[in-house]
Amino acid sequence: MKIRTWSHFNSQAFSSMMLNSWMTIASIGTVAVTMIIFGIFMLVASNLTTMAGNLESQVEMSVYLQDEITSEEVSVLGQQLMELDGVASVVYVSKEEGLQRLKEWYGENNDFLAGLEMDNPLRNAFELRTEQPEQVLDVAPIIETYNGVAEVVYGRGVVEQLFSLTRLVRLIAIGLMLGLASAATFIIANTIRITVFARRREINIMKYVGATDWFIRWPFVIEGMVLGFIGSLISAGLVSWLYGLAVTNLQVSMPFLPLVKPWPVLLVMSGWLLLLGMTIGVLGSALSLRRFLKV
Amino acid sequence: MLELYAITKIYPNGVVALRDIDLKVDRGEFAFLVGPSGAGKSTLTKLILAEEKPTKGQVIVNNQVVNTLKPRAIPFLRRQIGMVFQDFRLMPNWTVEENVSFAMKVIEAPHRLIRKRVPEVLELVGLAGKSSHMPTQLSGGEQQRVALARAIVNKPYLLLADEPTGNLDPDTSWGIMRLLQDINAQGTTILMATHAKNIVDTMRRRVIALDGGRIVRDEQGGAYGHED
């Protein structure tokens, strides 16, 4: 298509939007409402994912040592653990420190721990974190074979369940978003179909004059794109504002539930909303035109 | 210009619209297509425009086989054929000038050429002063002139007119017919489907009569029908 043809398409698209102003407002409203739901959903999903990530990063492993090994053997073992693939940090916790922690944990009710300093039943241990939480599962069986290791504990079972739970949360989020997107496309397609239906005679005339299908389609596609853009711009603004409010309010009332910081996530969300809104607008108009081009 | 060979058209619902039609219209001819409603006139037009495909036979327009054209190629066939309808089919929200120039925008003609050609054609059809009028501000005859201007603005080889005077009073009809004669005199082949007996009888041009999907008469300088 030549440049002059594009300017014709643009003026067609805009004059059509002005002419059917109520239809235009209805379509923009539909896109905006859908995208608001979508945006809220994206933010909830992103917060859930971050929360799941936080839980994952708290996964850690304790390596309990046999009582009879010497301090040299302990430092050799510490070195070995450090050099293992995927291990991020190793901290030595002697059994005295372990007992101290236990006392702190029970606070005032630690009477039953009294006198244990003499005959400490705890074991010396290394506390270990991996770079990726999942690597705990790979590293544990290797460590169990090392000399002087009595036991490796990492919440077996619980950890595996946590991983499959976060995976499930992500899958459900993606599935719901896909469903919402296709539902929105059909709503837009139906709204635009009314405009197209009103102009089916014009389309018919264009076909007789020898217009190609794309020549007929482009003004509608541009119209859909602009409707989608305006609608999602409104929704991006509104959702961003609401999220900002939520973050500041929750910081005060529920500090233990930290929301993802607004700065990068809102920009990413707005980008997605604009892209999706425009795609939905274009898809909608293309879908609604299909039937009328068969002449 | 227009060649039909052994054309049969049966619609999916079983209606036989055309039976074994052979027809040839030469370049520069002016031919009337007459016959009762349902005789097959509209089907014939649709076959020429590749709107329908023949069940059997071959349609050739300007040396191109039409019945095997790919959908992509059909718009380019239609650009060589001007089309005029009984109900004018103008864009209601566009001015006269926009309605005519649209046919040139479709073929992506340069602005310069559009600005030159559109006034020329409007002058030719006698609407020079009404280029910024809307179709609703025009009489039926004037609207049909706009439609004619749109049909010939790209200098088609063939002009198909489907009852172009069907909605017009006799005087206005004659104005349109004189215009068609002028267009024909400049070399455009014209095929006009019509029920207007007095026009056909007066013009004494080639008459192709269809009835029940067959050509029952084809004569030069003929009349609409023989009174029994």
Interface residues (C-beta under 8 A of the other chain):
Chain A: M1 K2 R4 T5 H8 S15 L19 R201 E202 N204 I205 M206 K207 Y208 V209 G210 A211 T212 D213 F215 V295
Chain B: L49 E51 R72 P75 F76 L77 R78 R79 M83 R89 L90 M91 N93 F102 A103 K105 V106 I107 E108 P110 H111 R150
